[in-house]
Amino acid sequence: MEIANFAVLRRRLGCERSALLSSLVSERIGRVAPMASIAILGRTQLSCCFRDTDAEAIDKRIEAIERAFQQPFIVDDQTMTVALTFGGATAPDAHVDEVALVEQAESALAEARIAYRAITHAVPARARLDTVRTARELDTAIEQDQLVLHYQPKVHVRRQEITSAEALVRWRHPTRGLVMPNDFIPVAEECHLIDRMTLWTIRRAIADQRDLAARGHDLRLFINIAGQLLADDAFVREACDLVGGSDARLGFEITETSVIRDPASAIANLQTFADFGITIAIDDYGAGLSSLAYLKQLPARELKIDKLFVTQLTSSNRDPLIVRSTIDLAHALEMEVVAEGVETHAALALLTVMGCDMVQGFLISRPVVLESFIQYLDEGRHRAPAPDPLAAFAGFAANRRGR
């Protein structure tokens, strides 16, 4: 499920308060489906898993949720209606592949953004034509260098230094303007363009890092690697050739679910990357199907806590416990911890007290093009005076006791 009108609600509530919406939605769904397993996947997405004797029960469950959401919410004395978009998948209980089921539901949700609701995995003809057209244009974009990298810095909390940055790919479309990743990366994965696009990203990051170093900023740049590429031996060889043929300091960010797809190949290839001096970071930790068995085998040096937990850090009783235990676990495994989605000084203060190593988010900087990133570094904006962390934490604790 996805909160379809989240952007409208966020404008009314503000960024910090709108982060509460997913919790309110989860609570109401829990009342409609008390036997279901409900999880918050982000500020706009939730999952609901249940068993039934009839595959058609998924339609009845959605209809019940829709009826429940006809009743508006009251947040900060404002009345607002939450609109949901649904994508679903079913499988016989005796043959459930949980990862495949999740992927099918995600695919259905992508279709449902056009059709409002989708249950089967079949792609409508019009959506298929749009996908093919986008794939052809993206193929040209890679060839003609229409892609661009935006950089979002990671700040080391104790040293107050920018130690690295994440490279995020954007598409400068000749007629549509700047296209965001969610609108083309799924197409790249489906149409087998993700390897070429990622290799383009590696080449661009290597060149950009040289420019940064020439301007006095020798930072490690992190690139997101899709799960399907971790089992692609040809991609692994070419990526290692690119990195080995340069003096670049790169990092690869991978998600938990990308390892679960094919653990043996993923772990072996990640070790190959690590042997080439590439730092491995586990991205979105906690948002997927976490497995401590895999976590201890990965040659990772960074663990990034998903922004889902960070954005609700000061408004939830459980999230601080989860974040603190994750930080302790990562440190025990000799990994540094990055908190994503840091948007408030209160969250930064709490993370500082918890011993988080690095932070990343809009409080520090939005993703920006290389020249703007260099200007940001030159001006040292990340060192701008901020509220004292201990004082901010004391204020946060006092507010919590007063509730």
Secondary structure by P-SEA (a helix, b strand, c coil): ccccaaaaaaaacccccccaaaaaaaaaaaaacccbbbbbccccbbbbbbccccccaaaaaaaaaaaaacbbbbcccbbbbbbbbbbbccccccccaaaaaaaaaaaaaaaaaaacccccccccaaaaaaaaaaaaaaaaaaaaccbbbbbbbbbccccccccbbbbbbbbbccccccccccccaaaaaaacaaaaaaaaaaaaaaaaaaaaaaaccbbbbbbbbcccccccaaaaaaaaaaaaaccccbbbbbccccccccaaaaaaaaaaaaaacbbbbbcccccccccaaaaaaccccbbbccccccccccccccaaaaaaaaaaaaaaacbbbbbcccccaaaaaaaaaacccccccccccccccaaaaaaaaaacccccccccaaaaaaaaaaaaaac
